[in-house]
Amino acid sequence: MSIDLTVAIPTYNGESSLSEVIERLRHQTDVEHLNWEIIIVDNNSKDATAKLIEEYQEHWNHPFALRYILESEQGAAFARNRAIKEAKGEIIAFLDDDNLPATNWIIEAYKFLQSHPKAGALASQIHGHFEVQPPENIKPILFYLAITDRGTNAHIYEPKHKGFPPTAGLVVRRNAWKDNVPTRPFLVGRVGSSMLGSEDAEALFYIYKAGWEIWYNPAMEIEHIIPVWRLEKNYLISLMRGVGLARYHLRMLLIKTWQRPFAFFLYLANDIRKLIVYFLKYQGVMKNDVLVAAEMERLLATVISPFYLWRLKFIKIMRIH
């Protein structure tokens, strides 16, 4: 019997939150007519994630399967690509191990894709589920924590204007991803101490470039668990540094090859201008204001981005040879 939909949960040390995610999935509504499954893709966890899933499987008594897969190559991009490879469903619904889907999340995703045949990917409406309430002064950058609220109406993303959604709560057609996203993309996700992210945006770029539509569907709601340490200054600065460092690669993907040399100088000049203007405006409060410090880090990393990424590419080439 064919599988309609696979819920894929890439995880790294997600033992403490996975149970709650699985419980939310066990109580999905209006899915009796669907054949679906859950796969946990363990990306080299050091905790007891494997044991937790094994215990679930021993007592599993549901019409949908719960499968466990180990992906030993570190990086969120590799875990997601492994999920695409192993999934039996034609629709892949991604959840992070700290995403709590609403009880109608699966059926809303399935219905939307049935009625929008050109949609290759759907982004959820993601609410922050905060361990402590975030300070007012950092709210302008909370969307970098994979919190997505673009209103109550479904609409198509226009990446050149508003970028791409996060892969947290992203639902894709398997063939749209499998046929277009490289198995070894340049951006692989945060590994070790590196906060270089935006691997989700790179994957969606390839789907978008192939002619698929990318939609925001507010009927698909998710709560994203945000622990207190993700609101701390050091983490936010590291996060914004990673966003900035990935910027050049994503920009170049969105323009034609012949335009890139000209775009490099235009972007660099404008980024330096923005950095200087921001520094002159906020230098007096930079040490004490978390938002200002984080934004400054993003602007600085954006200026550095092309040189940092060229160095990474050079190192990769040298390792191959």
C-alpha positions as CSV (number, residue, x, y, z in Angstrom):
1,M,0.0,0.0,0.0
2,S,1.4,3.4,-1.0
3,I,2.2,6.0,1.7
4,D,0.6,9.4,1.3
5,L,2.8,11.4,3.6
6,T,5.9,11.0,5.7
7,V,6.6,13.2,8.8
8,A,10.4,13.5,9.0
9,I,12.1,14.6,12.2
10,P,15.8,15.3,11.9
11,T,17.3,15.4,15.4
12,Y,20.6,16.0,17.2
13,N,20.4,15.4,20.9
14,G,16.7,15.8,20.9
15,E,15.9,13.3,23.6
16,S,14.3,15.8,26.0
17,S,11.8,17.2,23.5
18,L,11.1,14.4,21.0
19,S,8.5,12.7,23.3
20,E,6.3,15.8,23.2
21,V,6.6,16.1,19.4
22,I,5.7,12.4,19.0
23,E,2.7,12.8,21.3
24,R,1.5,15.7,19.2
25,L,1.7,13.5,16.1
26,R,-0.1,10.6,17.8
27,H,-3.1,12.9,18.3
28,Q,-3.4,14.3,14.8
29,T,-7.0,14.7,13.7
30,D,-8.9,13.8,10.4
31,V,-6.0,11.6,9.2
32,E,-7.9,8.3,9.3
33,H,-8.1,8.1,5.5
34,L,-4.3,8.8,5.1
35,N,-1.5,6.3,5.0
36,W,1.4,8.0,6.7
37,E,4.5,7.4,8.7
38,I,7.0,9.0,11.0
39,I,10.7,8.7,10.6
40,I,13.3,10.0,13.1
41,V,16.6,10.8,11.4
42,D,19.2,10.8,14.2
43,N,22.1,13.0,13.1
44,N,24.8,11.5,15.4
45,S,23.1,12.3,18.8
46,K,25.2,11.8,21.9
47,D,22.3,11.5,24.2
48,A,19.7,8.6,24.5
49,T,17.7,9.5,21.4
50,A,18.1,6.1,19.9
51,K,17.0,4.4,23.1
52,L,14.0,6.6,23.4
53,I,12.7,5.7,20.0
54,E,13.5,2.0,20.5
55,E,11.3,2.2,23.7
56,Y,8.5,3.8,21.7
57,Q,8.7,1.2,19.0
58,E,8.5,-1.6,21.5
59,H,5.0,-0.4,22.5
60,W,3.9,1.2,19.3
61,N,0.3,0.3,18.5
62,H,-0.8,2.7,15.7
63,P,-1.7,2.3,12.1
64,F,1.2,4.6,11.1
65,A,4.8,3.5,11.4
66,L,7.5,5.0,13.6
67,R,10.9,4.4,12.0
68,Y,14.4,5.2,13.2
69,I,17.4,6.0,10.9
70,L,20.9,7.0,11.8
71,E,22.6,9.6,9.6
72,S,26.2,9.7,10.7
73,E,27.4,12.6,8.5
74,Q,27.0,15.7,10.6
75,G,24.8,18.6,9.3
76,A,21.1,19.4,9.1
77,A,21.3,19.3,5.2
78,F,22.6,15.7,5.3
79,A,19.9,14.7,7.8
80,R,17.1,16.2,5.6
81,N,18.5,14.6,2.4
82,R,18.6,11.3,4.2
83,A,15.0,11.8,5.2
84,I,14.1,12.4,1.5
85,K,15.9,9.3,0.5
86,E,14.3,7.0,3.1
87,A,10.8,8.4,3.1
88,K,8.1,6.3,1.6
89,G,5.6,9.1,1.2
90,E,5.2,11.4,-1.8
91,I,4.8,14.3,0.6
92,I,7.5,15.0,3.2
93,A,6.5,17.0,6.3
94,F,9.6,18.2,8.2
95,L,9.5,18.9,11.9
96,D,12.5,19.9,14.0
97,D,12.8,18.1,17.3
98,D,11.5,21.1,19.1
99,N,8.5,21.8,16.9
100,L,5.0,21.0,18.3
101,P,2.5,20.8,15.5
102,A,-1.2,21.7,16.0
103,T,-3.5,18.6,15.9
104,N,-4.7,19.5,12.3
105,W,-1.2,20.2,11.0
106,I,-0.9,17.1,8.8
107,I,-4.4,17.3,7.3
108,E,-4.1,21.0,6.5
109,A,-0.8,20.4,4.7
110,Y,-2.2,17.4,2.8
111,K,-5.3,19.3,1.7
112,F,-3.3,22.4,0.6
113,L,-1.0,20.4,-1.6
114,Q,-4.0,18.5,-3.2
115,S,-5.6,21.8,-4.2
116,H,-2.3,23.5,-5.3
117,P,-0.5,21.2,-7.8
118,K,2.2,23.8,-8.5
119,A,3.2,24.1,-4.9
120,G,6.5,22.4,-4.2
121,A,6.9,23.5,-0.6
122,L,4.6,24.9,2.1
123,A,5.8,26.9,5.1
124,S,3.9,26.7,8.4
125,Q,2.9,29.6,10.7
126,I,5.3,29.2,13.6
127,H,4.7,30.6,17.0
128,G,7.4,31.0,19.7
129,H,6.8,28.7,22.7
130,F,9.2,30.5,25.1
131,E,10.6,29.1,28.3
132,V,10.8,32.7,29.5
133,Q,9.2,35.7,27.8
134,P,11.7,37.4,25.5
135,P,12.8,41.0,26.3
136,E,10.9,43.6,24.3
137,N,14.2,45.0,22.8
138,I,15.1,41.7,21.0
139,K,11.7,41.1,19.4
140,P,12.7,42.6,16.0
141,I,15.1,39.7,15.5
142,L,13.1,36.8,16.9
143,F,12.1,35.7,13.4
144,Y,15.7,34.5,13.0
145,L,14.8,31.8,15.6
146,A,12.5,30.2,13.0
147,I,9.4,32.0,14.1
148,T,7.2,32.8,11.1
149,D,4.0,34.9,11.2
150,R,3.1,36.3,7.9
151,G,-0.6,36.9,8.6
152,T,-3.7,34.9,8.2
153,N,-3.8,34.6,4.4
154,A,-2.0,32.0,2.4
155,H,0.4,33.5,-0.2
156,I,3.4,32.7,-2.4
157,Y,6.9,33.5,-1.3
158,E,8.8,35.9,-3.5
159,P,12.4,35.1,-2.5
160,K,14.1,38.1,-4.1
161,H,12.0,40.3,-1.8
162,K,11.4,38.4,1.4
163,G,13.8,35.5,1.3
164,F,12.9,31.9,2.0
165,P,11.0,30.3,5.0
166,P,12.8,28.0,7.5
167,T,12.6,24.2,7.1
168,A,11.1,24.0,10.5
169,G,7.5,23.0,9.7
170,L,8.2,22.9,6.0
171,V,6.2,20.4,3.9
172,V,7.5,19.5,0.4
173,R,6.7,17.3,-2.5
174,R,9.3,14.5,-2.4
175,N,10.1,14.8,-6.2
176,A,10.4,18.6,-6.0
177,W,13.2,18.1,-3.4
178,K,14.8,14.8,-4.7
179,D,15.0,16.0,-8.3
180,N,16.5,19.4,-7.6
181,V,18.3,19.7,-4.3
182,P,21.9,18.5,-4.4
183,T,22.8,15.6,-2.1
184,R,25.9,17.6,-1.0
185,P,24.9,21.3,-0.9
186,F,27.4,24.0,-0.1
187,L,25.6,25.1,3.1
188,V,25.1,22.0,5.4
189,G,23.9,23.6,8.6
190,R,25.5,24.4,12.0
191,V,28.1,21.8,12.8
192,G,30.2,21.9,16.0
193,S,31.0,25.5,17.0
194,S,30.1,26.8,13.5
195,M,26.9,28.8,13.4
196,L,26.9,29.0,9.6
197,G,23.4,28.2,8.7
198,S,20.9,29.0,6.0
199,E,21.0,25.5,4.5
200,D,17.2,25.6,4.4
201,A,17.2,28.6,2.2
202,E,19.7,27.0,-0.2
203,A,17.5,23.9,-0.5
204,L,14.4,25.9,-1.2
205,F,16.3,28.0,-3.8
206,Y,16.8,24.9,-5.9
207,I,13.1,24.0,-5.6
208,Y,12.1,27.5,-6.6
209,K,14.6,27.6,-9.5
210,A,13.0,24.4,-10.9
211,G,9.7,26.3,-11.3
212,W,7.9,25.1,-8.2
213,E,5.8,27.6,-6.1
214,I,6.7,28.0,-2.4
215,W,3.7,28.9,-0.2
216,Y,3.0,30.1,3.2
217,N,0.0,28.3,4.7
218,P,-1.2,29.8,8.0
219,A,-3.6,26.9,8.6
220,M,-0.5,24.8,9.4
221,E,0.4,26.0,12.9
222,I,3.4,25.0,14.9
223,E,4.8,26.0,18.3
224,H,8.6,26.3,18.4
225,I,10.1,25.6,21.8
226,I,12.6,28.4,22.6
227,P,14.7,27.7,25.7
228,V,16.1,30.6,27.7
229,W,19.7,30.1,26.4
230,R,18.6,31.0,22.9
231,L,17.6,34.4,24.1
232,E,21.0,35.1,25.6
233,K,23.4,37.7,24.0
234,N,26.2,35.3,23.1
235,Y,23.8,32.9,21.3
236,L,22.0,35.7,19.4
237,I,25.3,37.2,18.3
238,S,26.5,33.8,17.1
239,L,23.2,33.2,15.3
240,M,23.4,36.6,13.5
241,R,27.0,36.0,12.6
242,G,26.0,32.8,10.8
243,V,23.1,34.5,9.0
244,G,25.5,37.2,7.7
245,L,28.3,34.8,6.7
246,A,25.9,32.8,4.5
247,R,24.5,35.9,2.8
248,Y,26.8,36.1,-0.1
249,H,26.2,32.5,-1.2
250,L,22.4,33.0,-1.2
251,R,22.6,36.3,-3.0
252,M,24.7,34.8,-5.8
253,L,22.2,31.9,-6.2
254,L,19.4,34.4,-7.0
255,I,21.2,36.1,-9.8
256,K,22.5,35.1,-13.2
257,T,26.2,33.9,-13.4
258,W,27.2,36.8,-15.7
259,Q,25.8,39.3,-13.2
260,R,27.8,38.0,-10.2
261,P,31.1,39.9,-10.7
262,F,29.3,43.2,-11.0
263,A,26.9,42.3,-8.1
264,F,29.8,41.5,-5.9
265,F,31.2,45.1,-6.0
266,L,27.7,46.7,-5.7
267,Y,26.7,44.5,-2.8
268,L,30.1,45.0,-1.0
269,A,29.9,48.8,-1.4
270,N,26.4,48.9,-0.1
271,D,27.1,46.5,2.8
272,I,30.1,48.6,3.9
273,R,27.9,51.7,3.7
274,K,25.2,50.1,5.9
275,L,27.8,48.9,8.4
276,I,29.4,52.3,8.8
277,V,26.0,54.1,9.1
278,Y,24.8,51.6,11.7
279,F,28.1,51.9,13.7
280,L,28.0,55.7,13.7
281,K,24.4,55.7,14.8
282,Y,24.5,53.1,17.6
283,Q,28.2,53.0,18.7
284,G,27.3,54.5,22.1
285,V,24.9,51.7,23.1
286,M,26.4,48.7,21.3
287,K,28.0,47.2,24.4
288,N,24.8,47.2,26.4
289,D,22.0,46.7,23.8
290,V,21.7,43.1,22.7
291,L,19.7,44.0,19.6
292,V,22.2,46.5,18.4
293,A,25.1,44.2,19.1
294,A,23.4,41.3,17.2
295,E,22.5,43.5,14.2
296,M,26.0,44.9,14.1
297,E,27.4,41.4,14.0
298,R,25.1,40.5,11.1
299,L,26.1,43.6,9.1
300,L,29.8,42.9,9.8
301,A,29.5,39.2,8.9
302,T,27.7,40.2,5.6
303,V,30.6,42.3,4.6
304,I,33.0,39.5,5.4
305,S,30.8,36.8,3.8
306,P,32.3,36.6,0.3
307,F,35.8,36.3,1.6
308,Y,34.9,33.8,4.3
309,L,33.0,31.6,1.8
310,W,35.7,31.8,-0.8
311,R,38.2,30.6,1.9
312,L,35.8,27.7,2.7
313,K,35.5,26.7,-0.9
314,F,39.3,26.8,-1.4
315,I,39.8,24.6,1.7
316,K,37.3,22.1,0.3
317,I,39.0,22.0,-3.1
318,M,42.4,21.5,-1.4
319,R,41.1,18.6,0.6
320,I,39.7,16.9,-2.5
321,H,43.1,17.2,-4.3
